[in-house]
Amino acid sequence: MNDRQDGHTLETLAVHAGRRVDSVTGAVTPPLYAATTFERDPDTGTSRGYSYQRDAHPNGRMFEAAMTALEGGAWAVAFASGLAASLALFRAAARRGRIVASSGSYWGTLGQLDGLVREWGAQVAIVDTSDLAAVRDAVGAGTSLVFVETPSNPLLALSDIAELAAICRDGGALLACDNTFATPVLQNPLALGADVVVHSATKYLGGHSDLMGGVVVGAVEDEWAADVLEYRAMGGAVLAPFNAWLLLRSLATLPVRMRAQSAHALELARRLSGHRAVSAVHYPGLPDHPGHALALAQMQGFGAMLAVRHAGGAAAARTTPAKVRLFTHATSLGGVESLIEHRASSEGPGSRTPPDLLRISVGLEHPEDLWEDLERALAG
Ligand SMILES: *Cc1c(COP(=O)(O)O)cnc(C)c1O
């Protein structure tokens, strides 16, 4: 159980934060407000808080309030996708200086930094954030943001958030953490000293592979918050009210889903380590993982993502996802159903992912059924 500053535990916040019984009807679940526009006060004011959906809408505010509480922050701004959220943050950072980012960041995040963000004229340095000395060297004067993804994608490498926060404080930079893989159930970057958290809400926060969304959460209300909000209104990548509604519903089960899926992943990781067709398993819950001690210190669990290296090499790895029956051969992660993919193929040309790597998102199915399916697919 994680204690939060307002005295409620994570489990309770997940069910109640951002929600209240509807005062008009008594409905126990929040209504869906589809409205794009909101009635003005007689004096043209907006005393009820809304004017146009692109600026803010009630279901979005509920989701933002819940994420603010779950991450222990001061503000949250929801977006149409995880990439829309990170782009808003990079825009705010690019105005202020150089961006240093994890080489283990999500493929699309690195694509934004290498493409759009450099086109804006911003300097970008991509470093291995597991290597603190490399980060210390990279964070010179004029660095506005260090962006870390831990556990990383797809190799599940860990970076030390508290140490990175100290380096950022010395260097006058903000520390942002992509918390998509861990979620606030397993990792609290703001409590460890990070300034900002970014999520692809498409993954565990949504949890059912049926919505796209993203969110930026910040520790203190400052000009970064204003910039991120402005970029949403100007860029227009707004979280749809229905997706916000679904997200609020999904957050209630997030702690239970994360713990169950993580337990299934740990069981599969242990068994896969002993499988003859597997040359390596990257999972922070295994004692031989280089980040295991750090995971024990900074996480409250190891997550439900696995990377498996096929002993038969690239060709065998590429054909394995076609042999599963219970897993689905698909990209993405974080849903209740288990997925498997040949990651380099999903990333496409230019991928730096090892070609023998299978990325697995472990769901809520019974681990024995998952194991039976995987074992057969790997052996075949
Ligand atoms: C999927 C993902 C993203 C991008 O989010 P979208 O919702 O697909 O735009 C960013 N970071 C991580 C770690 C992800 O897994």
The ligand as an SDF file (V2000), in Angstrom:
LIG
                    3D

 15 15  0  0  0  0  0  0  0  0999 V2000
    2.9710    3.7000  -26.3580 C   0  0  0  0  0  0  0  0  0  0  0  0
    3.9820    4.4880  -25.6280 C   0  0  0  0  0  0  0  0  0  0  0  0
    4.1220    5.8690  -25.8560 C   0  0  0  0  0  0  0  0  0  0  0  0
    3.3180    6.5940  -26.9000 C   0  0  0  0  0  0  0  0  0  0  0  0
    1.9710    6.6420  -26.5470 O   0  0  0  0  0  0  0  0  0  0  0  0
    0.7480    6.6640  -27.6090 P   0  0  0  0  0  0  0  0  0  0  0  0
   -0.4370    6.6900  -26.7250 O   0  0  0  0  0  0  0  0  0  0  0  0
    0.8800    5.4300  -28.4520 O   0  0  0  0  0  0  0  0  0  0  0  0
    0.9160    7.9020  -28.4180 O   0  0  0  0  0  0  0  0  0  0  0  0
    5.0520    6.5630  -25.1050 C   0  0  0  0  0  0  0  0  0  0  0  0
    5.8220    5.9470  -24.1750 N   0  0  0  0  0  0  0  0  0  0  0  0
    5.7080    4.6250  -23.9420 C   0  0  0  0  0  0  0  0  0  0  0  0
    6.5700    4.0080  -22.9060 C   0  0  0  0  0  0  0  0  0  0  0  0
    4.7940    3.8520  -24.6510 C   0  0  0  0  0  0  0  0  0  0  0  0
    4.7110    2.5310  -24.4240 O   0  0  0  0  0  0  0  0  0  0  0  0
  1  2  1  0
  2  3  1  0
  2 14  2  0
  3  4  1  0
  3 10  2  0
  4  5  1  0
  5  6  1  0
  6  7  2  0
  6  8  1  0
  6  9  1  0
 10 11  1  0
 11 12  2  0
 12 13  1  0
 12 14  1  0
 14 15  1  0
M  END
$$$$
